[in-house]
Amino acid sequence: MYIAFPADEKVKARLDSVCKSLGITYEEWFETALIESEHDVLTKLLSGDE
């Protein structure tokens, strides 16, 4: 599976730095971001916020 997003070299460098400092791969970073996003959506739905 491939995940693509628009980014310039500055954004890529920041993501590289974050992943390296946390000792994780891009895939792990995206998976965590997806889980957090799903959590936020579910929390809003369950609380009645729109």
C-alpha positions as CSV (number, residue, x, y, z in Angstrom):
1,M,0.0,0.0,0.0
2,Y,1.2,3.5,-0.8
3,I,0.2,6.7,0.9
4,A,0.9,9.9,-1.0
5,F,0.5,13.4,0.2
6,P,1.6,16.7,-1.2
7,A,4.6,18.1,0.6
8,D,7.6,20.2,-0.2
9,E,11.2,19.3,0.8
10,K,10.9,21.2,4.1
11,V,7.8,19.2,5.2
12,K,9.5,15.9,4.2
13,A,12.6,16.9,6.2
14,R,10.5,17.5,9.3
15,L,8.7,14.2,8.9
16,D,12.1,12.5,8.4
17,S,13.3,14.1,11.6
18,V,10.3,13.2,13.7
19,C,10.3,9.6,12.5
20,K,14.0,9.3,13.1
21,S,13.8,10.8,16.6
22,L,10.9,8.5,17.6
23,G,12.5,5.5,16.0
24,I,9.5,4.8,13.8
25,T,8.8,4.3,10.1
26,Y,6.6,6.4,7.9
27,E,4.0,3.6,8.0
28,E,3.9,3.6,11.8
29,W,3.6,7.4,11.8
30,F,0.7,7.4,9.3
31,E,-1.0,4.5,11.2
32,T,-0.9,6.5,14.4
33,A,-2.2,9.6,12.7
34,L,-5.0,7.6,11.2
35,I,-6.0,6.1,14.6
36,E,-5.9,9.6,16.2
37,S,-8.1,11.0,13.4
38,E,-10.6,8.1,13.8
39,H,-10.7,8.7,17.5
40,D,-11.4,12.4,17.1
41,V,-14.2,11.6,14.6
42,L,-15.8,9.0,16.9
43,T,-15.5,11.2,19.9
44,K,-17.3,14.0,18.1
45,L,-20.0,11.7,16.9
46,L,-20.6,10.2,20.3
47,S,-20.7,13.6,22.0
48,G,-23.1,15.1,19.5
49,D,-20.7,17.7,18.2
50,E,-20.9,18.4,14.5
